[in-house]
Amino acid sequence: GIVGVWKVTAFASRSPGAEWEIRATPYLSQYVFTEKHYSYMYVPGQSPRRRFAGDPNSPTDAEKVEAYNSLVAATGAYSLSGQTLTLTALVHKNPNEMDGVPLTYTVELDGNTLRMVIANPPFMPGREVRTVLTRVE
């Protein structure tokens, strides 16, 4: 099953029916699935997050925006039925995704590789997004 710890090894997106466009693999990532719950965080892009220049407890507004844009995070409950994975966020970096509306993925598990595809997600309307995870433990 999908219970375990995973890392993102590939991202791609496309318009429905078009060729997949490879996106940057996150600099760091971790997905955790327990029996009923999930949590994930990742740093998009190819480099580490920038540290605050001054007092880390008083970042500038520009530093706050950059910090927000340099992290993706969510946690909640999930269900897996056949090839349908449904994630319902309890906490999400984007407060608009904490409305109880689940995200539904079509998944394929092949040994230690989990491929997840979502159509028309709120974070990329009109597109399909494929996330490939590799089991860490």
Phi and psi in radians as a Rosetta constraint file:
Dihedral C 1 N 2 CA 2 C 2 CIRCULARHARMONIC -1.694 0.35
Dihedral N 2 CA 2 C 2 N 3 CIRCULARHARMONIC -0.030 0.35
Dihedral C 2 N 3 CA 3 C 3 CIRCULARHARMONIC -1.065 0.35
Dihedral N 3 CA 3 C 3 N 4 CIRCULARHARMONIC 2.261 0.35
Dihedral C 3 N 4 CA 4 C 4 CIRCULARHARMONIC 2.559 0.35
Dihedral N 4 CA 4 C 4 N 5 CIRCULARHARMONIC -2.938 0.35
Dihedral C 4 N 5 CA 5 C 5 CIRCULARHARMONIC -1.972 0.35
Dihedral N 5 CA 5 C 5 N 6 CIRCULARHARMONIC 2.363 0.35
Dihedral C 5 N 6 CA 6 C 6 CIRCULARHARMONIC -2.329 0.35
Dihedral N 6 CA 6 C 6 N 7 CIRCULARHARMONIC 2.797 0.35
Dihedral C 6 N 7 CA 7 C 7 CIRCULARHARMONIC -2.264 0.35
Dihedral N 7 CA 7 C 7 N 8 CIRCULARHARMONIC 2.660 0.35
Dihedral C 7 N 8 CA 8 C 8 CIRCULARHARMONIC -1.343 0.35
Dihedral N 8 CA 8 C 8 N 9 CIRCULARHARMONIC 2.219 0.35
Dihedral C 8 N 9 CA 9 C 9 CIRCULARHARMONIC -2.019 0.35
Dihedral N 9 CA 9 C 9 N 10 CIRCULARHARMONIC -0.170 0.35
Dihedral C 9 N 10 CA 10 C 10 CIRCULARHARMONIC -2.835 0.35
Dihedral N 10 CA 10 C 10 N 11 CIRCULARHARMONIC 2.509 0.35
Dihedral C 10 N 11 CA 11 C 11 CIRCULARHARMONIC -2.274 0.35
Dihedral N 11 CA 11 C 11 N 12 CIRCULARHARMONIC 2.481 0.35
Dihedral C 11 N 12 CA 12 C 12 CIRCULARHARMONIC -2.642 0.35
Dihedral N 12 CA 12 C 12 N 13 CIRCULARHARMONIC 2.747 0.35
Dihedral C 12 N 13 CA 13 C 13 CIRCULARHARMONIC -2.514 0.35
Dihedral N 13 CA 13 C 13 N 14 CIRCULARHARMONIC 2.853 0.35
Dihedral C 13 N 14 CA 14 C 14 CIRCULARHARMONIC -2.862 0.35
Dihedral N 14 CA 14 C 14 N 15 CIRCULARHARMONIC 2.820 0.35
Dihedral C 14 N 15 CA 15 C 15 CIRCULARHARMONIC -1.315 0.35
Dihedral N 15 CA 15 C 15 N 16 CIRCULARHARMONIC 2.561 0.35
Dihedral C 15 N 16 CA 16 C 16 CIRCULARHARMONIC -0.891 0.35
Dihedral N 16 CA 16 C 16 N 17 CIRCULARHARMONIC 2.211 0.35
Dihedral C 16 N 17 CA 17 C 17 CIRCULARHARMONIC 1.492 0.35
Dihedral N 17 CA 17 C 17 N 18 CIRCULARHARMONIC -0.203 0.35
Dihedral C 17 N 18 CA 18 C 18 CIRCULARHARMONIC -1.480 0.35
Dihedral N 18 CA 18 C 18 N 19 CIRCULARHARMONIC 3.088 0.35
Dihedral C 18 N 19 CA 19 C 19 CIRCULARHARMONIC -1.240 0.35
Dihedral N 19 CA 19 C 19 N 20 CIRCULARHARMONIC 2.599 0.35
Dihedral C 19 N 20 CA 20 C 20 CIRCULARHARMONIC -1.214 0.35
Dihedral N 20 CA 20 C 20 N 21 CIRCULARHARMONIC 2.363 0.35
Dihedral C 20 N 21 CA 21 C 21 CIRCULARHARMONIC -1.802 0.35
Dihedral N 21 CA 21 C 21 N 22 CIRCULARHARMONIC 2.057 0.35
Dihedral C 21 N 22 CA 22 C 22 CIRCULARHARMONIC -1.210 0.35
Dihedral N 22 CA 22 C 22 N 23 CIRCULARHARMONIC 2.306 0.35
Dihedral C 22 N 23 CA 23 C 23 CIRCULARHARMONIC -1.909 0.35
Dihedral N 23 CA 23 C 23 N 24 CIRCULARHARMONIC 2.857 0.35
Dihedral C 23 N 24 CA 24 C 24 CIRCULARHARMONIC -1.087 0.35
Dihedral N 24 CA 24 C 24 N 25 CIRCULARHARMONIC 2.330 0.35
Dihedral C 24 N 25 CA 25 C 25 CIRCULARHARMONIC -1.252 0.35
Dihedral N 25 CA 25 C 25 N 26 CIRCULARHARMONIC 2.381 0.35
Dihedral C 25 N 26 CA 26 C 26 CIRCULARHARMONIC -0.988 0.35
Dihedral N 26 CA 26 C 26 N 27 CIRCULARHARMONIC 2.568 0.35
Dihedral C 26 N 27 CA 27 C 27 CIRCULARHARMONIC -1.047 0.35
Dihedral N 27 CA 27 C 27 N 28 CIRCULARHARMONIC -0.861 0.35
Dihedral C 27 N 28 CA 28 C 28 CIRCULARHARMONIC -2.348 0.35
Dihedral N 28 CA 28 C 28 N 29 CIRCULARHARMONIC 2.606 0.35
Dihedral C 28 N 29 CA 29 C 29 CIRCULARHARMONIC -2.794 0.35
Dihedral N 29 CA 29 C 29 N 30 CIRCULARHARMONIC 2.698 0.35
Dihedral C 29 N 30 CA 30 C 30 CIRCULARHARMONIC -2.748 0.35
Dihedral N 30 CA 30 C 30 N 31 CIRCULARHARMONIC 2.192 0.35
Dihedral C 30 N 31 CA 31 C 31 CIRCULARHARMONIC -1.979 0.35
Dihedral N 31 CA 31 C 31 N 32 CIRCULARHARMONIC 2.373 0.35
Dihedral C 31 N 32 CA 32 C 32 CIRCULARHARMONIC -2.220 0.35
Dihedral N 32 CA 32 C 32 N 33 CIRCULARHARMONIC 2.198 0.35
Dihedral C 32 N 33 CA 33 C 33 CIRCULARHARMONIC -2.040 0.35
Dihedral N 33 CA 33 C 33 N 34 CIRCULARHARMONIC 2.162 0.35
Dihedral C 33 N 34 CA 34 C 34 CIRCULARHARMONIC -1.711 0.35
Dihedral N 34 CA 34 C 34 N 35 CIRCULARHARMONIC -2.831 0.35
Dihedral C 34 N 35 CA 35 C 35 CIRCULARHARMONIC -1.115 0.35
Dihedral N 35 CA 35 C 35 N 36 CIRCULARHARMONIC -0.589 0.35
Dihedral C 35 N 36 CA 36 C 36 CIRCULARHARMONIC -2.323 0.35
Dihedral N 36 CA 36 C 36 N 37 CIRCULARHARMONIC -0.213 0.35
Dihedral C 36 N 37 CA 37 C 37 CIRCULARHARMONIC -2.153 0.35
Dihedral N 37 CA 37 C 37 N 38 CIRCULARHARMONIC 2.790 0.35
Dihedral C 37 N 38 CA 38 C 38 CIRCULARHARMONIC -2.385 0.35
Dihedral N 38 CA 38 C 38 N 39 CIRCULARHARMONIC 2.803 0.35
Dihedral C 38 N 39 CA 39 C 39 CIRCULARHARMONIC -2.689 0.35
Dihedral N 39 CA 39 C 39 N 40 CIRCULARHARMONIC 2.437 0.35
Dihedral C 39 N 40 CA 40 C 40 CIRCULARHARMONIC -2.554 0.35
Dihedral N 40 CA 40 C 40 N 41 CIRCULARHARMONIC 2.616 0.35
Dihedral C 40 N 41 CA 41 C 41 CIRCULARHARMONIC -2.562 0.35
Dihedral N 41 CA 41 C 41 N 42 CIRCULARHARMONIC 2.473 0.35
Dihedral C 41 N 42 CA 42 C 42 CIRCULARHARMONIC -2.688 0.35
Dihedral N 42 CA 42 C 42 N 43 CIRCULARHARMONIC 2.720 0.35
Dihedral C 42 N 43 CA 43 C 43 CIRCULARHARMONIC -1.831 0.35
Dihedral N 43 CA 43 C 43 N 44 CIRCULARHARMONIC 1.833 0.35
Dihedral C 43 N 44 CA 44 C 44 CIRCULARHARMONIC -1.157 0.35
Dihedral N 44 CA 44 C 44 N 45 CIRCULARHARMONIC 2.694 0.35
Dihedral C 44 N 45 CA 45 C 45 CIRCULARHARMONIC 1.653 0.35
Dihedral N 45 CA 45 C 45 N 46 CIRCULARHARMONIC -3.014 0.35
Dihedral C 45 N 46 CA 46 C 46 CIRCULARHARMONIC -1.868 0.35
Dihedral N 46 CA 46 C 46 N 47 CIRCULARHARMONIC 0.105 0.35
Dihedral C 46 N 47 CA 47 C 47 CIRCULARHARMONIC -2.423 0.35
Dihedral N 47 CA 47 C 47 N 48 CIRCULARHARMONIC 2.847 0.35
Dihedral C 47 N 48 CA 48 C 48 CIRCULARHARMONIC -1.146 0.35
Dihedral N 48 CA 48 C 48 N 49 CIRCULARHARMONIC 2.825 0.35
Dihedral C 48 N 49 CA 49 C 49 CIRCULARHARMONIC -1.188 0.35
Dihedral N 49 CA 49 C 49 N 50 CIRCULARHARMONIC 2.507 0.35
Dihedral C 49 N 50 CA 50 C 50 CIRCULARHARMONIC -1.341 0.35
Dihedral N 50 CA 50 C 50 N 51 CIRCULARHARMONIC 2.357 0.35
Dihedral C 50 N 51 CA 51 C 51 CIRCULARHARMONIC -1.333 0.35
Dihedral N 51 CA 51 C 51 N 52 CIRCULARHARMONIC 2.659 0.35
Dihedral C 51 N 52 CA 52 C 52 CIRCULARHARMONIC -1.174 0.35
Dihedral N 52 CA 52 C 52 N 53 CIRCULARHARMONIC 2.411 0.35
Dihedral C 52 N 53 CA 53 C 53 CIRCULARHARMONIC -1.256 0.35
Dihedral N 53 CA 53 C 53 N 54 CIRCULARHARMONIC -0.732 0.35
Dihedral C 53 N 54 CA 54 C 54 CIRCULARHARMONIC -1.788 0.35
Dihedral N 54 CA 54 C 54 N 55 CIRCULARHARMONIC -2.362 0.35
Dihedral C 54 N 55 CA 55 C 55 CIRCULARHARMONIC -1.111 0.35
Dihedral N 55 CA 55 C 55 N 56 CIRCULARHARMONIC 2.074 0.35
Dihedral C 55 N 56 CA 56 C 56 CIRCULARHARMONIC -1.132 0.35
Dihedral N 56 CA 56 C 56 N 57 CIRCULARHARMONIC -0.274 0.35
Dihedral C 56 N 57 CA 57 C 57 CIRCULARHARMONIC -1.619 0.35
Dihedral N 57 CA 57 C 57 N 58 CIRCULARHARMONIC -0.041 0.35
Dihedral C 57 N 58 CA 58 C 58 CIRCULARHARMONIC -2.433 0.35
Dihedral N 58 CA 58 C 58 N 59 CIRCULARHARMONIC 1.078 0.35
Dihedral C 58 N 59 CA 59 C 59 CIRCULARHARMONIC -1.186 0.35
Dihedral N 59 CA 59 C 59 N 60 CIRCULARHARMONIC 2.739 0.35
Dihedral C 59 N 60 CA 60 C 60 CIRCULARHARMONIC -1.240 0.35
Dihedral N 60 CA 60 C 60 N 61 CIRCULARHARMONIC 2.896 0.35
Dihedral C 60 N 61 CA 61 C 61 CIRCULARHARMONIC -1.058 0.35
Dihedral N 61 CA 61 C 61 N 62 CIRCULARHARMONIC -0.686 0.35
Dihedral C 61 N 62 CA 62 C 62 CIRCULARHARMONIC -1.117 0.35
Dihedral N 62 CA 62 C 62 N 63 CIRCULARHARMONIC -0.692 0.35
Dihedral C 62 N 63 CA 63 C 63 CIRCULARHARMONIC -1.162 0.35
Dihedral N 63 CA 63 C 63 N 64 CIRCULARHARMONIC -0.637 0.35
Dihedral C 63 N 64 CA 64 C 64 CIRCULARHARMONIC -1.110 0.35
Dihedral N 64 CA 64 C 64 N 65 CIRCULARHARMONIC -0.753 0.35
Dihedral C 64 N 65 CA 65 C 65 CIRCULARHARMONIC -1.095 0.35
Dihedral N 65 CA 65 C 65 N 66 CIRCULARHARMONIC -0.799 0.35
Dihedral C 65 N 66 CA 66 C 66 CIRCULARHARMONIC -1.096 0.35
Dihedral N 66 CA 66 C 66 N 67 CIRCULARHARMONIC -0.701 0.35
Dihedral C 66 N 67 CA 67 C 67 CIRCULARHARMONIC -1.113 0.35
Dihedral N 67 CA 67 C 67 N 68 CIRCULARHARMONIC -0.739 0.35
Dihedral C 67 N 68 CA 68 C 68 CIRCULARHARMONIC -1.065 0.35
Dihedral N 68 CA 68 C 68 N 69 CIRCULARHARMONIC -0.778 0.35
Dihedral C 68 N 69 CA 69 C 69 CIRCULARHARMONIC -1.286 0.35
Dihedral N 69 CA 69 C 69 N 70 CIRCULARHARMONIC -0.214 0.35
Dihedral C 69 N 70 CA 70 C 70 CIRCULARHARMONIC -1.798 0.35
Dihedral N 70 CA 70 C 70 N 71 CIRCULARHARMONIC 0.302 0.35
Dihedral C 70 N 71 CA 71 C 71 CIRCULARHARMONIC -2.616 0.35
Dihedral N 71 CA 71 C 71 N 72 CIRCULARHARMONIC 2.404 0.35
Dihedral C 71 N 72 CA 72 C 72 CIRCULARHARMONIC -2.113 0.35
Dihedral N 72 CA 72 C 72 N 73 CIRCULARHARMONIC 2.300 0.35
Dihedral C 72 N 73 CA 73 C 73 CIRCULARHARMONIC -2.666 0.35
Dihedral N 73 CA 73 C 73 N 74 CIRCULARHARMONIC 2.525 0.35
Dihedral C 73 N 74 CA 74 C 74 CIRCULARHARMONIC -2.812 0.35
Dihedral N 74 CA 74 C 74 N 75 CIRCULARHARMONIC 2.746 0.35
Dihedral C 74 N 75 CA 75 C 75 CIRCULARHARMONIC -2.664 0.35
Dihedral N 75 CA 75 C 75 N 76 CIRCULARHARMONIC 2.613 0.35
Dihedral C 75 N 76 CA 76 C 76 CIRCULARHARMONIC 3.014 0.35
Dihedral N 76 CA 76 C 76 N 77 CIRCULARHARMONIC -2.633 0.35
Dihedral C 76 N 77 CA 77 C 77 CIRCULARHARMONIC -1.939 0.35
Dihedral N 77 CA 77 C 77 N 78 CIRCULARHARMONIC 2.710 0.35
Dihedral C 77 N 78 CA 78 C 78 CIRCULARHARMONIC -2.430 0.35
Dihedral N 78 CA 78 C 78 N 79 CIRCULARHARMONIC 2.813 0.35
Dihedral C 78 N 79 CA 79 C 79 CIRCULARHARMONIC -2.354 0.35
Dihedral N 79 CA 79 C 79 N 80 CIRCULARHARMONIC 2.554 0.35
Dihedral C 79 N 80 CA 80 C 80 CIRCULARHARMONIC -2.217 0.35
Dihedral N 80 CA 80 C 80 N 81 CIRCULARHARMONIC 2.079 0.35
Dihedral C 80 N 81 CA 81 C 81 CIRCULARHARMONIC -2.279 0.35
Dihedral N 81 CA 81 C 81 N 82 CIRCULARHARMONIC 1.867 0.35
Dihedral C 81 N 82 CA 82 C 82 CIRCULARHARMONIC 1.086 0.35
Dihedral N 82 CA 82 C 82 N 83 CIRCULARHARMONIC -2.092 0.35
Dihedral C 82 N 83 CA 83 C 83 CIRCULARHARMONIC -1.792 0.35
Dihedral N 83 CA 83 C 83 N 84 CIRCULARHARMONIC 0.302 0.35
Dihedral C 83 N 84 CA 84 C 84 CIRCULARHARMONIC -1.935 0.35
Dihedral N 84 CA 84 C 84 N 85 CIRCULARHARMONIC 2.044 0.35
Dihedral C 84 N 85 CA 85 C 85 CIRCULARHARMONIC -1.891 0.35
Dihedral N 85 CA 85 C 85 N 86 CIRCULARHARMONIC 2.157 0.35
Dihedral C 85 N 86 CA 86 C 86 CIRCULARHARMONIC -2.027 0.35
Dihedral N 86 CA 86 C 86 N 87 CIRCULARHARMONIC 2.104 0.35
Dihedral C 86 N 87 CA 87 C 87 CIRCULARHARMONIC -1.873 0.35
Dihedral N 87 CA 87 C 87 N 88 CIRCULARHARMONIC 2.221 0.35
Dihedral C 87 N 88 CA 88 C 88 CIRCULARHARMONIC -2.077 0.35
Dihedral N 88 CA 88 C 88 N 89 CIRCULARHARMONIC 1.933 0.35
Dihedral C 88 N 89 CA 89 C 89 CIRCULARHARMONIC -1.255 0.35
Dihedral N 89 CA 89 C 89 N 90 CIRCULARHARMONIC 2.387 0.35
Dihedral C 89 N 90 CA 90 C 90 CIRCULARHARMONIC -1.650 0.35
Dihedral N 90 CA 90 C 90 N 91 CIRCULARHARMONIC -0.803 0.35
Dihedral C 90 N 91 CA 91 C 91 CIRCULARHARMONIC -2.262 0.35
Dihedral N 91 CA 91 C 91 N 92 CIRCULARHARMONIC 2.385 0.35
Dihedral C 91 N 92 CA 92 C 92 CIRCULARHARMONIC -2.497 0.35
Dihedral N 92 CA 92 C 92 N 93 CIRCULARHARMONIC 2.528 0.35
Dihedral C 92 N 93 CA 93 C 93 CIRCULARHARMONIC -0.969 0.35
Dihedral N 93 CA 93 C 93 N 94 CIRCULARHARMONIC -0.721 0.35
Dihedral C 93 N 94 CA 94 C 94 CIRCULARHARMONIC -1.557 0.35
Dihedral N 94 CA 94 C 94 N 95 CIRCULARHARMONIC 1.921 0.35
Dihedral C 94 N 95 CA 95 C 95 CIRCULARHARMONIC -1.053 0.35
Dihedral N 95 CA 95 C 95 N 96 CIRCULARHARMONIC -0.402 0.35
Dihedral C 95 N 96 CA 96 C 96 CIRCULARHARMONIC -1.192 0.35
Dihedral N 96 CA 96 C 96 N 97 CIRCULARHARMONIC -0.280 0.35
Dihedral C 96 N 97 CA 97 C 97 CIRCULARHARMONIC -1.740 0.35
Dihedral N 97 CA 97 C 97 N 98 CIRCULARHARMONIC 0.263 0.35
Dihedral C 97 N 98 CA 98 C 98 CIRCULARHARMONIC -1.898 0.35
Dihedral N 98 CA 98 C 98 N 99 CIRCULARHARMONIC 0.646 0.35
Dihedral C 98 N 99 CA 99 C 99 CIRCULARHARMONIC -1.772 0.35
Dihedral N 99 CA 99 C 99 N 100 CIRCULARHARMONIC 0.149 0.35
Dihedral C 99 N 100 CA 100 C 100 CIRCULARHARMONIC 1.471 0.35
Dihedral N 100 CA 100 C 100 N 101 CIRCULARHARMONIC -0.076 0.35
Dihedral C 100 N 101 CA 101 C 101 CIRCULARHARMONIC -1.428 0.35
Dihedral N 101 CA 101 C 101 N 102 CIRCULARHARMONIC 2.044 0.35
Dihedral C 101 N 102 CA 102 C 102 CIRCULARHARMONIC -1.305 0.35
Dihedral N 102 CA 102 C 102 N 103 CIRCULARHARMONIC 2.768 0.35
Dihedral C 102 N 103 CA 103 C 103 CIRCULARHARMONIC -1.747 0.35
Dihedral N 103 CA 103 C 103 N 104 CIRCULARHARMONIC 2.292 0.35
Dihedral C 103 N 104 CA 104 C 104 CIRCULARHARMONIC -2.014 0.35
Dihedral N 104 CA 104 C 104 N 105 CIRCULARHARMONIC 2.150 0.35
Dihedral C 104 N 105 CA 105 C 105 CIRCULARHARMONIC -1.978 0.35
Dihedral N 105 CA 105 C 105 N 106 CIRCULARHARMONIC 2.619 0.35
Dihedral C 105 N 106 CA 106 C 106 CIRCULARHARMONIC -1.683 0.35
Dihedral N 106 CA 106 C 106 N 107 CIRCULARHARMONIC 2.239 0.35
Dihedral C 106 N 107 CA 107 C 107 CIRCULARHARMONIC -2.147 0.35
Dihedral N 107 CA 107 C 107 N 108 CIRCULARHARMONIC 2.726 0.35
Dihedral C 107 N 108 CA 108 C 108 CIRCULARHARMONIC -2.401 0.35
Dihedral N 108 CA 108 C 108 N 109 CIRCULARHARMONIC 2.108 0.35
Dihedral C 108 N 109 CA 109 C 109 CIRCULARHARMONIC -1.836 0.35
Dihedral N 109 CA 109 C 109 N 110 CIRCULARHARMONIC 2.138 0.35
Dihedral C 109 N 110 CA 110 C 110 CIRCULARHARMONIC -2.269 0.35
Dihedral N 110 CA 110 C 110 N 111 CIRCULARHARMONIC 1.585 0.35
Dihedral C 110 N 111 CA 111 C 111 CIRCULARHARMONIC 1.117 0.35
Dihedral N 111 CA 111 C 111 N 112 CIRCULARHARMONIC -2.028 0.35
Dihedral C 111 N 112 CA 112 C 112 CIRCULARHARMONIC -1.729 0.35
Dihedral N 112 CA 112 C 112 N 113 CIRCULARHARMONIC 0.358 0.35
Dihedral C 112 N 113 CA 113 C 113 CIRCULARHARMONIC -2.107 0.35
Dihedral N 113 CA 113 C 113 N 114 CIRCULARHARMONIC 2.246 0.35
Dihedral C 113 N 114 CA 114 C 114 CIRCULARHARMONIC -2.098 0.35
Dihedral N 114 CA 114 C 114 N 115 CIRCULARHARMONIC 2.053 0.35
Dihedral C 114 N 115 CA 115 C 115 CIRCULARHARMONIC -1.788 0.35
Dihedral N 115 CA 115 C 115 N 116 CIRCULARHARMONIC 2.232 0.35
Dihedral C 115 N 116 CA 116 C 116 CIRCULARHARMONIC -2.147 0.35
Dihedral N 116 CA 116 C 116 N 117 CIRCULARHARMONIC 2.221 0.35
Dihedral C 116 N 117 CA 117 C 117 CIRCULARHARMONIC -2.170 0.35
Dihedral N 117 CA 117 C 117 N 118 CIRCULARHARMONIC 2.295 0.35
Dihedral C 117 N 118 CA 118 C 118 CIRCULARHARMONIC -2.183 0.35
Dihedral N 118 CA 118 C 118 N 119 CIRCULARHARMONIC 2.397 0.35
Dihedral C 118 N 119 CA 119 C 119 CIRCULARHARMONIC -1.783 0.35
Dihedral N 119 CA 119 C 119 N 120 CIRCULARHARMONIC 2.360 0.35
Dihedral C 119 N 120 CA 120 C 120 CIRCULARHARMONIC 0.940 0.35
Dihedral N 120 CA 120 C 120 N 121 CIRCULARHARMONIC 0.871 0.35
Dihedral C 120 N 121 CA 121 C 121 CIRCULARHARMONIC -1.267 0.35
Dihedral N 121 CA 121 C 121 N 122 CIRCULARHARMONIC 2.730 0.35
Dihedral C 121 N 122 CA 122 C 122 CIRCULARHARMONIC -1.100 0.35
Dihedral N 122 CA 122 C 122 N 123 CIRCULARHARMONIC -0.426 0.35
Dihedral C 122 N 123 CA 123 C 123 CIRCULARHARMONIC -1.483 0.35
Dihedral N 123 CA 123 C 123 N 124 CIRCULARHARMONIC -0.125 0.35
Dihedral C 123 N 124 CA 124 C 124 CIRCULARHARMONIC -2.732 0.35
Dihedral N 124 CA 124 C 124 N 125 CIRCULARHARMONIC 1.188 0.35
Dihedral C 124 N 125 CA 125 C 125 CIRCULARHARMONIC -0.993 0.35
Dihedral N 125 CA 125 C 125 N 126 CIRCULARHARMONIC 2.472 0.35
Dihedral C 125 N 126 CA 126 C 126 CIRCULARHARMONIC 1.384 0.35
Dihedral N 126 CA 126 C 126 N 127 CIRCULARHARMONIC 0.061 0.35
Dihedral C 126 N 127 CA 127 C 127 CIRCULARHARMONIC -2.108 0.35
Dihedral N 127 CA 127 C 127 N 128 CIRCULARHARMONIC 2.933 0.35
Dihedral C 127 N 128 CA 128 C 128 CIRCULARHARMONIC -1.945 0.35
Dihedral N 128 CA 128 C 128 N 129 CIRCULARHARMONIC 2.492 0.35
Dihedral C 128 N 129 CA 129 C 129 CIRCULARHARMONIC -2.210 0.35
Dihedral N 129 CA 129 C 129 N 130 CIRCULARHARMONIC 2.285 0.35
Dihedral C 129 N 130 CA 130 C 130 CIRCULARHARMONIC -1.987 0.35
Dihedral N 130 CA 130 C 130 N 131 CIRCULARHARMONIC 2.205 0.35
Dihedral C 130 N 131 CA 131 C 131 CIRCULARHARMONIC -2.038 0.35
Dihedral N 131 CA 131 C 131 N 132 CIRCULARHARMONIC 2.261 0.35
Dihedral C 131 N 132 CA 132 C 132 CIRCULARHARMONIC -1.953 0.35
Dihedral N 132 CA 132 C 132 N 133 CIRCULARHARMONIC 2.170 0.35
Dihedral C 132 N 133 CA 133 C 133 CIRCULARHARMONIC -1.933 0.35
Dihedral N 133 CA 133 C 133 N 134 CIRCULARHARMONIC 2.537 0.35
Dihedral C 133 N 134 CA 134 C 134 CIRCULARHARMONIC -2.064 0.35
Dihedral N 134 CA 134 C 134 N 135 CIRCULARHARMONIC 2.302 0.35
Dihedral C 134 N 135 CA 135 C 135 CIRCULARHARMONIC -1.139 0.35
Dihedral N 135 CA 135 C 135 N 136 CIRCULARHARMONIC 2.306 0.35
Dihedral C 135 N 136 CA 136 C 136 CIRCULARHARMONIC -1.684 0.35
Dihedral N 136 CA 136 C 136 N 137 CIRCULARHARMONIC -0.725 0.35
